[in-house]
Amino acid sequence: MKRRILAFLLVFLLGVTLLAGCGTNTDDTQTDQGDVDDIGDADINEPYSIAVIVKATDSDYWQTLLAGAKAAERDSNGKVVVTTDGPPSETDIDRQVSILENVISRKPNAVVISSTSSDATVPAVENAISSGIPVITIDNKLNTDIYTSFLATDHRIAAAMAAKEMVEDWKNMGIDPTGKKVIVISSVAGTMVNTERTEGFIEKMKELVPGIVVLETQYGDNDITKALSIAENTIAANPDLIGIFGDNNHMGVGIAAALEESGKYNDIVAYAFDTNEDQIDALANGVLKGLVVQNPFGMGYDGVMYAIDAIEGKSVKKDIIIDATIVKKENMQEPEVHKLLYPLE
C-alpha cells in the first residue's frame, strides 16, 4: 500500500514538473513572436518616396537640380528614395503634365516639381494636395495658392541686376547707350519665369537709360540653333546693337556662338541666365560678359528636404526666395562663386 502511494506521488510530481516546463516553453515562444512582430513593423516603415520632376532633361541646369535632389537622398541615410523625371524639352508642356499625373497616380509621399507652365500643371498639383500629397514647387510660380512650398529666385530682380551690370560695362567701355539698341532673346513665350526675366531686364534698362532703344523680344523655343540664328540676324541688321540678354542657358549658348562667329563680342555686351560648360567657357573667354547664376543644386537638395518636413507634419515656409549671383570673368574663380559654377565638384 505504501509503495502504491509513493509511486502515485512520484507520478504527480513528474506531471507538475512537465507542466511547468511547458509553461516556460510557451513564454519563450511568445517572446520570439514579439521579436517577429517588431521586425514586421520595421518592414512597414519603408523609405519616403519623393518624385522630383524638372522642366526638361536636355539641360545641364536641370540635371544639376536633379543631382542636388539625389544628394539629399544620399544624406537621408535611407530615409528617402528619390525618383526623377521630366520631358525632353521645356516646350513639351503636355508631356510634363502627363508625367505629373502618372506620378500622382502612384501615390508618392511627396512631389517636387519645377513646372514649365504656370497653369497647365495646376489641376494635377491641386489634386495631389487634396489627396494628402505635399507638393514643393521650384523656380516657376503656379497660378494657384494650393501648394505646400515654393522655392525660387526672384527672377525680376535677378534680371534687373544683369541690366544694371550691362550699363556699368558700357560705361567702362566708353559707350554712350543713348539711342543705341539692346534686345532680349527669350527661351519661351508665356511662362511666368521667362516673362519676369524679360520684363525685369527691360524695365531696369529703361529706368537706367531712358534713351535706349529696346528691340522687340525674340523667342528661341528653347533651341540653341534658333537662338544662334536670331542673334546672328539681329547683329547683322543692327550695327548700333550694343547689348543682348538671354533668359536661360540655351539662349546664352546660342548668343555666345553668334557673337564669336561674328567677332562682335568686343562691341556687344551679352548676359545670360544660368550656367553650363559652354556658357562658362564663353564667360572665361570674354564672349559673354556675365551670367545670372542661381543655385539649382541647392534648390534640388532643399526641395527634397522641405518635402521630408512636410511628410512628417513639420512647419514648412510657404514661399522661399533664393538670391541669384552675377558672375563675371573677374569673380568666377572666387571659392563661393566657383562652387556655384561647379556644384558637383
GUTORKE-836293 format. One record per residue (C-alpha): x, y, z. Coordinates in steps of 0.001 Angstrom, whole numbers, plus 524288, in hexadecimal, padded with zeros to 5 digits. Example, Ala and Ser with C-alpha at 12.3 -4.5 7.8 and 13.67 -1.06 7.14 Angstrom:
2
8300C7EE6C81E78/835667FBDC81BE4/
REM end
This chain:
345
800008000080000/80ACD80975803C1/811C78062E7F721/805A3809997EF08/80441816A27F605/812A8819AF7F3E4/811A1816637E56A/805A781EEF7E42A/80CDD82A6E7EA64/81867828A67E13F/80F86828B57D550/8086D834C67DA70/8152583C2D7DCB3/81A1E838677CF24/80DA183DB07C8F3/80ED984A997D01C/81CE284BD87CB6F/819168492E7BD52/80E0A853127BDED/8176285D277C366/820D585A457B851/8161385BE17AE2D/81291868E57B43D/8209286D717B2AC/820DC8695C7A46C/814348709C7A1E6/81A1187D037A791/825FE87B8B79ECE/81D67879F4792F4/815EE8864979652/8229488DC8797D0/827418891078A89/81A4E88CF578477/81BE789A6178A4D/8291089B9078369/822E68979077687/8186A8A1F477844/822EB8AC2977A80/829A98A84776DD4/81CD68A91076698/81ACE8B6F076B8F/828528BAAD766A0/824E78B58C75935/818AA8BDE675915/821088CA1A75B46/825B58CAF474D46/82D598D6BA7483B/825978E291743FA/8236C8E2E07355E/825A88F07D72FC9/823EB8F3187213A/82BED8FE4671B85/827669037F70E56/82F0190DB5706B4/82BAD9162C6FAFF/834B990F146F1A7/83EB69043F6F189/846B490A576E67A/84C329152A6EF07/8584E915336F7A3/8512291E64700D3/84651914A9703AC/84FD79095470469/856D2910FB70F0D/84A059129071653/847A5903EF7156D/855629018D71A89/85211909F17264D/845C2901FF728A5/84D6F8F54172819/8577C8FAEF73179/84C748FD4D73B19/848808EF1A73958/856518EAAE73CAC/857098F38D7487B/84A288EE3C74DAE/850DB8E14F75108/846468D8F274B0D/83AE08E14074F98/837548E561741BC/836C38DFA37341D/836DB8EA33729AB/831E58E77D71BEF/834898F15171112/82D9E8F4707046D/82A698FF2A6FAD4/82764901A56EC7A/83272902796E28F/83049911066E036/82A6F91C9E6E75D/8212391E7B6DBF8/81ACA911376DE45/810F2915D26E850/8070090B196E592/81145900C26E811/814959069F6F549/8063B906E36F909/805108F8866F54F/8111B8F51A6FD5D/80BA88FC4470922/7FE638F5AA70813/804B08E83D70711/80D5B8EB0C712CC/801C88EF5B71B1F/7FA338E3197175E/805228DB0971DAB/802D38E27072A7E/810988E68572E6B/812B98EC8673BC1/815EB8F99E73575/81871900527286B/822BD90A8472529/8204F9112171813/8257E91C2B70FD7/819E291E9E7071E/81C13923D46F970/80E60929736F918/80851931D0703BD/7FAE192C897003D/7FB5791F296F9A8/80001917A7705A2/7F6FD91E9070F4F/7EBE29147E70EFA/7F53B9093A7119B/7FC3C9109771C79/7EF5E9141D722F8/7EB07905ED721A5/7F77C9015F7285E/7F59390ADD7339C/7E75E906B77355D/7EC1D8F897735D8/7F5828FBBE740D0/801D58FBF773876/80A7C907C973B75/80F4790F1072F5D/81B9B9175172FB3/81C5692055723DD/82931925AF71ECF/82D14930CE715AC/82017933D270F12/814BA9389A71756/80799932647147E/7FB0893A1171309/7F56A933FF71F5A/7F78C9350D72DED/7F54E9268472FB3/803279215273159/80BA691E0573CF4/817849267773A6B/81DDF92E6272F89/82C9D9301972DF5/831C893983723C8/83A4C944A671FE2/8337B951C571E9D/835129517A70FE4/8311695F9D70DE0/83B30964A17177A/845BC95B8071240/843879600070439/843DB96E2C708C5/8513896B5570EAC/855F29673770125/850D0973D86FB27/857E397BD970561/864A69749170302/86331976326F44F/861C3984E56F5A4/86DD29852B6FE4D/8755B97D706F408/871AB9874C6E98A/8768F992316F247/8839398B3D6F445/88497989036E58D/88208997546E2AE/8751C9946D6DBCB/869F499E396DCAC/85DB3995AB6DC26/854409A0B86D8DB/84E0B99DFA6CBAD/854BE990BF6CABC/84DC0983A56CA7B/84C2D977FF6D37C/8443A96B796D219/83F289605F6DA7A/83F58952BE6D497/835F994AC16DCB9/834C193C166DD64/8260193A7C6DDF9/81A8D943DA6DCE8/80FC2943CD6E6FE/8164B93D9E6F2D3/817029458C6FF47/82593943707013B/8295C9480E6F3AD/81FBE953556F426/82542958107011C/83332957206FC27/8301495E436EF97/82816968E76F620/8319B96A4370164/83CF696C8F6F81E/835AE976006EF33/82F9E97DE86FA44/83CB197FFA70105/84377982F76F417/8397D98D836F09C/83A73993026FE51/849479941D6FD86/849F79985F6EF35/83D4499F266EB58/842719A1F76DDC2/845FE993F96DA2D/83EAD98CAD6CF7D/839A497F716D3F7/836ED976BA6C850/82B5A96D856C852/82DF09615C6D05F/830D5955536C83B/82DE9947586CC45/836D693BC36C9C7/82DBE930A06CDD5/8386B92BEC6D709/84075928186CB2D/84ED592BC66CA8B/84EE392BE46BBAD/8434D9352D6BB4C/849A593E086C54B/855FF93E396BD03/84E2E941C96B0D6/8469494C8D6B7CB/853129525D6BD56/85A1D951B66B035/84EE7958566A911/84D66962CE6B377/85BF6965DE6B36C/85C4D966AD6A488/8504D96F786A3B9/85402978B66AEBF/861C797E3F6AE4F/85E5B986B16BA1F/85AE497AE06C295/862A597B746CF3A/85BF29719C6D815/85585964326D81B/84F0495D586E380/84BBD94ECB6E2F8/8422B949D76ED1F/8474A93BF76EE98/85345933AD6EBD5/84F0092EF06DE5D/84CEE93CEA6D9EF/85A0D940886DFE0/86132935F66D83E/85AE893A456CB77/85DF8948966CE14/86C18945776D178/86DAF93DB06C4E6/8684F948EB6BCC7/8713C952CF6C349/87D1094A406C162/87A0C947706B329/87784955C86B03E/8832895A716B81A/87A579647D6BEAD/87C56960586CCC2/8856696BEC6CF3B/87AC89755E6CAE8/86E6596EED6CFEC/86C7E96C2B6DE62/8650E95F7C6E0AB/85F99959AB6ED20/857F894D1E6EEF6/8511C945836F99F/8565C938FC6FFA5/8625F931016FC65/867B7925A66F4B7/87542922436EFCC/873C8929E76E315/86F45936266EA2C/87A219352D6F42B/88417933F66E92B/87E0793FA46E239/87EEF947746EED4/88D29943C06F0FF/89051947706E2EC/889829548B6E3C9/87ED8951236D9F2/874549526B6E44C/8766095D626EE0F/86E4A957946F8F8/8652F94CDD6FDAB/859BD94DA2706FA/85C619419370F15/8525A93AE171794/8549C92F267204F/84DBC92393719F0/855589199C721E1/851299204072E6C/8431692168729ED/8427F912F072695/8487E90F6D733A9/83FEB9189273B8B/833D3914A1733E7/835549069A73881/8385D90ACD7466B/82C46913747470F/82470908207419E/829348FF8674CD0/82513909DA7569F/817A990ABB75055/816058FBE675067/819378FBBC75EE5/80F8590685761D9/819B3910D576507/8179891F25761E6/81C74922F675458/81D8F9310374FC9/8142A933F4744B0/81CE993C6073C0F/82BCD93C1A73C6E/833C8945A47344B/841C0941D3730D6/84B6394C4772CA3/851D294BE871F47/8600894F9671CBF/865EC9575B71193/871F69500B70CFB/87C1E956DC70496/889A99533A70015/88F3E95B1770B51/888959535D71625/8867F945EC7103E/892129400A71788/88DBF94495724E7/88AF19387B72D3F/87C7993AFF72F92/87A2C93ED872164/882169335F71C42/8798592A6A72473/86D7392FEA71DBC/8736C92D7D7105F/8782D91FCE713BE/86EF791AA671E49/8724C90C7271BB6/880C990DA171E61/
REM end
